[in-house]
Amino acid sequence: MSESTATETSVAAWLRNRLDEIEAIKRDVRELLDGLTDTQVRWRPDARGWSIAECLDHIVLAGEPYLPRIEQMVAEAKTRSERRQPPLRPGMFAGWFVRSMEPPPRLRMKTFHAMEPGSPRAVAEVQSSFLALYDRLAQLLRSANGAAPHGARTTSPFLRLLRLTLDQAVGLLTAHARRHLWQARQVRHRPGFPQA
């Protein structure tokens, strides 16, 4: 296998893996919300704990500001690939930060004000906004076909010190979703969770 063919194969594998992750997250949300009432998704385990709806709203609020940045990175990564420019080196801090998002949470972080969920919404509305975010992310990734996973870099919209490559930015959104979907599933098992 030639070097260029091997590179194309690894780029295709990167894209396929990330798209598979997104589809798995969408399946998890549908399964989590299946059969739940509005009362159940709005129920909070205590004054400080989030409801299922708030967990999902938080994922959306944290993810939406990344979409324009990812769109820009896709365009930049495709240009770099077309010009045969070498990929950027992924940052170690960003890699650690993305891995730290995976569930179960080992590192507690204060939520930025912009990511704090508002008043809990109905099941259909919560599911619709969540799926719309990840459908859009998948659409952006499909448009990245042929772009190197580390072909562009951006800063986080919430933490300027965090510089992410295209792959790391998408990885952050999928890991963050898994973290809070795990949290939302725990709510269903808390004492006092309303029965249907």
URFEN-V876425 format. One record per residue. RES is the residue in one small letter. PHI is phi in whole degrees, -180 to 180 (999 if undefined). Layout:
res phi
RES PHI
RES PHI
//
This chain:
res phi
m 999
s -73
e -62
s -68
t -67
a -63
t -65
e -61
t -64
s -68
v -66
a -63
a -65
w -58
l -64
r -61
n -63
r -67
l -65
d -63
e -61
i -63
e -64
a -64
i -64
k -64
r -62
d -59
v -66
r -61
e -66
l -61
l -88
d -57
g 82
l -82
t -92
d -60
t -61
q -67
v -72
r -91
w -69
r -109
p -68
d -165
a -63
r -98
g -80
w -87
s -78
i -60
a -61
e -67
c -59
l -71
d -61
h -61
i -59
v -67
l -62
a -77
g -87
e -57
p -64
y -79
l -59
p -63
r -68
i -67
e -59
q -66
m -66
v -59
a -61
e -65
a -64
k -65
t -62
r -63
s -65
e -63
r -87
r 59
q -81
p -67
p -66
l -79
r -84
p -66
g -75
m -69
f -62
a -62
g -61
w -63
f -63
v -62
r -63
s -69
m -79
e -63
p -79
p -72
p -61
r -107
l -123
r -86
m -130
k -73
t -78
f -63
h -54
a -64
m -103
e -75
p -67
g -89
s -69
p -59
r -110
a -74
v -53
a -62
e -69
v -62
q -63
s -62
s -69
f -65
l -65
a -62
l -61
y -78
d -65
r -65
l -62
a -63
q -62
l -62
l -67
r -61
s -73
a -84
n -49
g 97
a -86
a -72
p -62
h -116
g -90
a -157
r -141
t -146
t -98
s -67
p -70
f -111
l -138
r -59
l -70
l -88
r -108
l -117
t -78
l -55
d -62
q -68
a -63
v -67
g -60
l -65
l -66
t -74
a -65
h -63
a -62
r -61
r -59
h -85
l -69
w -59
q -61
a -63
r -65
q -65
v -60
r -63
h -101
r -78
p -58
g 93
f -60
p -61
q -86
a -66
//
